[in-house]
Amino acid sequence: MLVAIEGGDGAGKATAAAEVARQLNAAGRTATVLSFPRYADTAGGWALGEMLGGRLPREVSPRAAAVLYALDRMESRGKLLAAADAHEVVVLDRYIASNLAYQAARGPADEAPALMRWIWSLETEQFALPPPDLSVYLATPVDVARRQIAMKRHRDYTDATFDVNEADAALQARVRDNYTALAAADYAGRWATVETVRDGTMRAPGEIAAEIVGTL
């Protein structure tokens, strides 16, 4: 089973993915985590690190960025399939829906549906990536997410507190709108939405993960 943990920057995806895998393993179900992008392991991931670090010499269009994200996963396809063969559940920290939500947020709104269809076809047909069995949207308000980003550990691809995407608050708001719509429509498969904040503060990782595990 492929379970994709999705959400905007600062939503707590990496923490939730690790905790979901831990809870599943503790319950006797073999699980592992695979995170995207794989900045240090693929050519696509390296290029994405350069892009998000603001070091590319020219602007990258939404379609070009979509190809880089898809390339990172295509290069990782063997690793993904091997993980799926060896485990009952592979928990994905970002997957195809992340490409849909972000690139559609970077282009004109009236072009978003066609762009999403094109990206989905690129990843699942041309690059033969398996669709997720479940996508989980971690719904996190932008202000809380920005606080979470500021507390992240150092990233190899940037020394800045916020990378190019994280620094654009308007982009982050549009990304969250896209995720909300994708989840509501069960776009290209089953979705679950988990609210990560209660009374203005992040819920405990174990509590969030337990809710996700309960949907499997």
C-alpha positions in Angstrom: 0.0 0.0 0.0 1.3 3.4 -1.0 0.2 6.2 1.4 1.2 9.7 0.4 1.4 12.4 3.1 0.6 15.7 1.4 0.4 19.4 2.3 2.0 22.8 2.0 5.4 23.6 3.3 5.5 23.5 7.1 2.5 21.2 7.3 4.5 18.6 9.3 4.7 15.9 6.5 8.1 14.5 7.3 7.2 14.2 11.0 3.8 12.6 10.3 5.3 10.2 7.8 7.9 9.0 10.2 5.4 8.6 13.0 2.9 6.7 10.8 5.6 4.2 9.8 6.6 3.9 13.5 3.1 3.2 14.6 2.5 0.7 11.8 5.7 -1.2 12.6 4.9 -1.3 16.3 1.5 -2.8 15.4 3.2 -5.6 13.4 2.7 -4.1 9.9 5.9 -3.6 8.0 6.3 0.0 6.9 9.0 2.4 5.6 9.2 6.0 4.5 10.4 7.5 1.2 10.7 11.3 1.0 10.6 13.5 -2.1 12.4 15.3 -3.5 15.6 13.3 -3.1 17.9 16.2 -3.4 21.2 14.3 -2.9 20.3 11.2 -4.8 18.9 12.1 -8.3 19.7 14.5 -11.0 16.1 15.9 -10.8 16.5 16.3 -7.0 19.8 18.2 -7.5 18.2 20.5 -10.0 15.3 21.1 -7.7 17.7 22.0 -4.9 19.3 24.6 -7.1 15.9 26.0 -8.1 14.6 26.2 -4.5 17.8 27.7 -3.4 17.5 30.5 -5.9 20.7 29.5 -7.8 19.3 28.8 -11.3 20.2 31.5 -13.8 16.7 31.8 -15.2 13.1 31.5 -14.1 11.6 28.0 -14.3 8.1 27.7 -15.8 5.5 25.6 -14.0 5.7 22.9 -16.7 9.5 22.8 -16.5 9.4 22.6 -12.7 6.8 19.8 -13.0 9.2 17.8 -15.2 12.0 18.2 -12.6 9.8 16.9 -9.8 8.6 14.1 -12.0 12.1 13.3 -13.1 13.2 13.0 -9.4 10.5 10.4 -8.9 11.1 8.6 -12.2 14.8 8.2 -11.2 13.6 6.8 -7.8 11.1 4.4 -9.3 13.2 1.3 -8.7 13.8 2.3 -5.1 10.0 2.9 -4.6 9.1 -0.5 -6.2 11.7 -2.3 -4.1 10.3 -0.7 -0.9 6.8 -1.7 -1.9 7.9 -5.3 -2.5 9.6 -5.4 0.9 6.9 -3.7 3.0 3.2 -3.8 3.5 3.0 0.0 3.6 5.3 2.6 2.0 4.7 6.0 3.5 5.5 8.8 1.0 6.6 12.2 2.3 5.2 14.1 -0.7 4.2 12.4 -4.0 2.5 13.2 -7.3 -0.2 15.4 -5.8 2.5 17.8 -4.5 3.5 18.4 -8.1 -0.2 19.1 -9.0 -0.9 21.5 -6.1 2.3 23.5 -6.5 2.6 23.9 -10.2 -1.1 24.7 -10.6 -0.6 27.4 -8.0 2.3 28.9 -10.0 0.4 29.3 -13.2 -2.8 31.0 -14.4 -5.9 29.7 -12.5 -7.8 28.9 -15.7 -4.9 26.7 -16.9 -4.7 24.7 -13.7 -7.1 21.8 -14.6 -5.3 21.0 -17.8 -1.9 21.4 -16.2 -2.9 18.9 -13.4 -4.1 16.4 -16.0 -0.8 16.8 -17.9 1.3 16.3 -14.8 -0.7 13.2 -13.7 -0.3 11.7 -17.1 3.5 12.5 -17.2 4.1 10.8 -13.8 1.8 7.8 -14.0 1.8 7.0 -17.7 5.1 8.3 -19.3 7.2 7.7 -16.2 5.1 4.7 -15.0 4.9 5.7 -11.4 2.3 3.8 -9.3 -0.6 6.0 -8.1 -1.0 6.2 -4.3 -3.6 4.0 -2.7 -4.4 6.9 -0.3 -3.3 10.5 -0.2 -3.6 12.3 3.2 -3.8 16.1 3.2 -2.4 17.7 6.3 -4.5 20.9 6.6 -2.3 23.5 8.3 -3.0 27.2 8.4 -0.3 29.3 6.7 0.7 31.3 9.8 1.3 28.1 11.8 3.1 26.5 8.8 5.5 29.4 8.6 6.4 29.0 12.3 7.0 25.4 11.6 9.3 26.2 8.7 11.4 28.6 10.8 12.1 25.7 13.2 13.3 23.3 10.5 16.8 21.9 10.7 19.4 23.1 8.2 18.7 21.9 4.7 21.6 20.9 2.4 20.3 22.9 -0.6 19.9 26.3 1.2 21.3 28.2 4.1 18.2 30.5 4.2 15.3 30.0 6.7 12.8 29.9 3.8 13.5 28.5 0.3 12.0 30.1 -2.8 8.6 28.4 -2.4 8.4 28.8 1.3 9.2 32.5 1.1 6.1 33.2 -1.1 3.2 33.4 1.2 0.7 34.0 -1.6 1.9 30.9 -3.3 1.6 28.9 -0.1 -2.1 30.1 0.2 -2.9 29.0 -3.3 -1.2 25.6 -2.8 -3.4 25.0 0.2 -6.5 26.0 -1.8 -5.4 23.4 -4.4 -4.9 20.7 -1.9 -8.3 21.4 -0.3 -9.9 21.0 -3.8 -8.0 17.9 -4.6 -8.9 16.2 -1.4 -12.6 17.2 -1.6 -12.8 15.7 -5.1 -10.8 12.5 -4.3 -8.7 13.5 -7.3 -7.2 10.4 -9.0 -7.9 8.2 -5.9 -8.9 8.2 -2.3 -8.1 11.1 0.0 -8.3 11.8 3.7 -8.0 15.3 5.3 -6.4 15.6 8.7 -6.5 18.9 10.6 -3.1 19.4 12.2 -3.9 22.4 14.4 -6.2 22.6 17.4 -6.7 25.9 19.3 -3.9 27.6 17.3 -1.2 25.0 18.1 0.0 21.9 16.3 -1.4 18.6 17.5 1.0 16.0 18.9 2.7 14.0 16.1 1.5 10.8 17.6 -2.1 12.0 17.6 -1.9 13.1 14.0 -0.3 9.8 12.9 -2.9 7.8 14.8 -5.7 9.5 12.9 -3.9 8.7 9.6 -3.3 5.1 10.6 -7.0 4.8 11.4 -7.9 5.6 7.8 -5.8 2.7 6.4 
